[in-house]
């Protein structure tokens, strides 16, 4: 398959809609996170270079660098999610005629499930970074584009929540309780903080729009 | 500008990230809604044609038709949002040397603000339709892809919430209290129902993943 993110948006969406199991929810999550990061960059770009916001410009420039990096990571994760899903599915096609083959196949599936969990986990972490950027930009960015910052926060948290479902479905197959527990604890923490960050950003936006 | 949705995803995201004010939050909302609709189609396509789900197949086929239609509408709205924003900005460049010019300019801005509110309002309505589809598919679709249905629900509600901010910022400029009141009442109703639909879909998904 050619690179998913090099496809026209209309064609990527058609691929997502098709019965091909990848791209799926993980790719959709990464793309939503990339939309959030792009909106964070936009707020930076419409803040930098304006005399009114000169005081916060050094910080906004740093936020822009990070937003660009987060967007590129999420674009790479769209590809990774499809790749890892396809390798995961390949494990199910391993031979299972003998007992030795059966146990090798099960071990391969469990190991692939961990790899398949790691990609949406990375999507969750990157989306959380996008959310932190959005929240800060709602506070210090150009208030003329505060709703774009609010949209960035909403989409970043949505991407994180979608990614969490895609991690969780893979954890069911790892059979590694310790690993699963650590990953789920990290995600629960991100989800909890994300709720607060989004609420803060939207409360400020609502106040400005009043 | 060439059609935004015909651009490569990576280039659309770069355009969103740039200092060009369109595409902005409205386009991001419509694209997130299109991701949600595409995931709803995917769940349909992985349910239809499987003997196990034969009983619900007629309904799922109808849901697929609607999901395809909603995705196409949202793709068109990505373009509309940028177009209407650009016409809106053009009003600010109208002459304002005489009193007559001044009042003609203000009338043009107010009328353009209504048009600029109508597009994200349409994005909100289409995203809500995507959410209704996602919720139903979580209930009757192939449970093997229930997390894709959950992601569809999360992204659809996020798109609706983003669209609402983009309507609201334009309502501030219409100076038409009756119009604003009607639109805001409709949106508040969609937002309230959306919260319940999403919560229902995720509660069911959580139960299946347990």
HADDOCK unambig.tbl for C-alpha pairs under 7 A between the chains (distance, minus, plus):
assign (segid A and resid 5 and name CA) (segid B and resid 8 and name CA) 6.81 0.50 0.50
assign (segid A and resid 5 and name CA) (segid B and resid 9 and name CA) 5.30 0.50 0.50
assign (segid A and resid 5 and name CA) (segid B and resid 10 and name CA) 5.60 0.50 0.50
assign (segid A and resid 6 and name CA) (segid B and resid 8 and name CA) 5.30 0.50 0.50
assign (segid A and resid 6 and name CA) (segid B and resid 9 and name CA) 6.23 0.50 0.50
assign (segid A and resid 6 and name CA) (segid B and resid 10 and name CA) 6.20 0.50 0.50
assign (segid A and resid 7 and name CA) (segid B and resid 8 and name CA) 5.14 0.50 0.50
assign (segid A and resid 7 and name CA) (segid B and resid 9 and name CA) 6.32 0.50 0.50
assign (segid A and resid 8 and name CA) (segid B and resid 5 and name CA) 6.80 0.50 0.50
assign (segid A and resid 8 and name CA) (segid B and resid 6 and name CA) 5.30 0.50 0.50
assign (segid A and resid 8 and name CA) (segid B and resid 7 and name CA) 5.12 0.50 0.50
assign (segid A and resid 8 and name CA) (segid B and resid 8 and name CA) 3.86 0.50 0.50
assign (segid A and resid 8 and name CA) (segid B and resid 9 and name CA) 5.64 0.50 0.50
assign (segid A and resid 9 and name CA) (segid B and resid 5 and name CA) 5.31 0.50 0.50
assign (segid A and resid 9 and name CA) (segid B and resid 6 and name CA) 6.24 0.50 0.50
assign (segid A and resid 9 and name CA) (segid B and resid 7 and name CA) 6.32 0.50 0.50
assign (segid A and resid 9 and name CA) (segid B and resid 8 and name CA) 5.63 0.50 0.50
assign (segid A and resid 9 and name CA) (segid B and resid 9 and name CA) 4.75 0.50 0.50
assign (segid A and resid 10 and name CA) (segid B and resid 5 and name CA) 5.59 0.50 0.50
assign (segid A and resid 10 and name CA) (segid B and resid 6 and name CA) 6.20 0.50 0.50
assign (segid A and resid 13 and name CA) (segid B and resid 35 and name CA) 6.47 0.50 0.50
assign (segid A and resid 13 and name CA) (segid B and resid 38 and name CA) 5.90 0.50 0.50
assign (segid A and resid 14 and name CA) (segid B and resid 38 and name CA) 6.91 0.50 0.50
assign (segid A and resid 16 and name CA) (segid B and resid 38 and name CA) 5.82 0.50 0.50
assign (segid A and resid 16 and name CA) (segid B and resid 39 and name CA) 6.31 0.50 0.50
assign (segid A and resid 16 and name CA) (segid B and resid 42 and name CA) 6.54 0.50 0.50
assign (segid A and resid 17 and name CA) (segid B and resid 38 and name CA) 4.26 0.50 0.50
assign (segid A and resid 17 and name CA) (segid B and resid 39 and name CA) 5.55 0.50 0.50
assign (segid A and resid 17 and name CA) (segid B and resid 41 and name CA) 4.89 0.50 0.50
assign (segid A and resid 17 and name CA) (segid B and resid 42 and name CA) 4.25 0.50 0.50
assign (segid A and resid 18 and name CA) (segid B and resid 42 and name CA) 5.26 0.50 0.50
assign (segid A and resid 18 and name CA) (segid B and resid 45 and name CA) 6.37 0.50 0.50
assign (segid A and resid 19 and name CA) (segid B and resid 42 and name CA) 5.62 0.50 0.50
assign (segid A and resid 19 and name CA) (segid B and resid 45 and name CA) 4.92 0.50 0.50
assign (segid A and resid 19 and name CA) (segid B and resid 46 and name CA) 5.37 0.50 0.50
assign (segid A and resid 24 and name CA) (segid B and resid 39 and name CA) 6.98 0.50 0.50
assign (segid A and resid 24 and name CA) (segid B and resid 148 and name CA) 6.63 0.50 0.50
assign (segid A and resid 25 and name CA) (segid B and resid 39 and name CA) 6.94 0.50 0.50
assign (segid A and resid 25 and name CA) (segid B and resid 148 and name CA) 4.79 0.50 0.50
assign (segid A and resid 25 and name CA) (segid B and resid 151 and name CA) 5.90 0.50 0.50
assign (segid A and resid 28 and name CA) (segid B and resid 35 and name CA) 6.21 0.50 0.50
assign (segid A and resid 32 and name CA) (segid B and resid 32 and name CA) 6.13 0.50 0.50
assign (segid A and resid 35 and name CA) (segid B and resid 13 and name CA) 6.47 0.50 0.50
assign (segid A and resid 35 and name CA) (segid B and resid 28 and name CA) 6.21 0.50 0.50
assign (segid A and resid 38 and name CA) (segid B and resid 13 and name CA) 5.90 0.50 0.50
assign (segid A and resid 38 and name CA) (segid B and resid 14 and name CA) 6.90 0.50 0.50
assign (segid A and resid 38 and name CA) (segid B and resid 16 and name CA) 5.81 0.50 0.50
assign (segid A and resid 38 and name CA) (segid B and resid 17 and name CA) 4.26 0.50 0.50
assign (segid A and resid 39 and name CA) (segid B and resid 16 and name CA) 6.32 0.50 0.50
assign (segid A and resid 39 and name CA) (segid B and resid 17 and name CA) 5.56 0.50 0.50
assign (segid A and resid 39 and name CA) (segid B and resid 24 and name CA) 6.99 0.50 0.50
assign (segid A and resid 39 and name CA) (segid B and resid 25 and name CA) 6.97 0.50 0.50
assign (segid A and resid 41 and name CA) (segid B and resid 17 and name CA) 4.90 0.50 0.50
assign (segid A and resid 42 and name CA) (segid B and resid 16 and name CA) 6.54 0.50 0.50
assign (segid A and resid 42 and name CA) (segid B and resid 17 and name CA) 4.26 0.50 0.50
assign (segid A and resid 42 and name CA) (segid B and resid 18 and name CA) 5.27 0.50 0.50
assign (segid A and resid 42 and name CA) (segid B and resid 19 and name CA) 5.63 0.50 0.50
assign (segid A and resid 45 and name CA) (segid B and resid 18 and name CA) 6.35 0.50 0.50
assign (segid A and resid 45 and name CA) (segid B and resid 19 and name CA) 4.93 0.50 0.50
assign (segid A and resid 46 and name CA) (segid B and resid 19 and name CA) 5.37 0.50 0.50
assign (segid A and resid 147 and name CA) (segid B and resid 165 and name CA) 6.10 0.50 0.50
assign (segid A and resid 147 and name CA) (segid B and resid 166 and name CA) 6.82 0.50 0.50
assign (segid A and resid 148 and name CA) (segid B and resid 24 and name CA) 6.64 0.50 0.50
assign (segid A and resid 148 and name CA) (segid B and resid 25 and name CA) 4.80 0.50 0.50
assign (segid A and resid 151 and name CA) (segid B and resid 25 and name CA) 5.91 0.50 0.50
assign (segid A and resid 151 and name CA) (segid B and resid 162 and name CA) 4.98 0.50 0.50
assign (segid A and resid 154 and name CA) (segid B and resid 158 and name CA) 6.03 0.50 0.50
assign (segid A and resid 154 and name CA) (segid B and resid 162 and name CA) 6.83 0.50 0.50
assign (segid A and resid 155 and name CA) (segid B and resid 158 and name CA) 6.08 0.50 0.50
assign (segid A and resid 158 and name CA) (segid B and resid 154 and name CA) 6.03 0.50 0.50
assign (segid A and resid 158 and name CA) (segid B and resid 155 and name CA) 6.06 0.50 0.50
assign (segid A and resid 158 and name CA) (segid B and resid 158 and name CA) 6.25 0.50 0.50
assign (segid A and resid 162 and name CA) (segid B and resid 151 and name CA) 4.98 0.50 0.50
assign (segid A and resid 162 and name CA) (segid B and resid 154 and name CA) 6.84 0.50 0.50
assign (segid A and resid 165 and name CA) (segid B and resid 147 and name CA) 6.10 0.50 0.50
assign (segid A and resid 166 and name CA) (segid B and resid 147 and name CA) 6.81 0.50 0.50
assign (segid A and resid 169 and name CA) (segid B and resid 209 and name CA) 6.76 0.50 0.50
assign (segid A and resid 209 and name CA) (segid B and resid 169 and name CA) 6.75 0.50 0.50
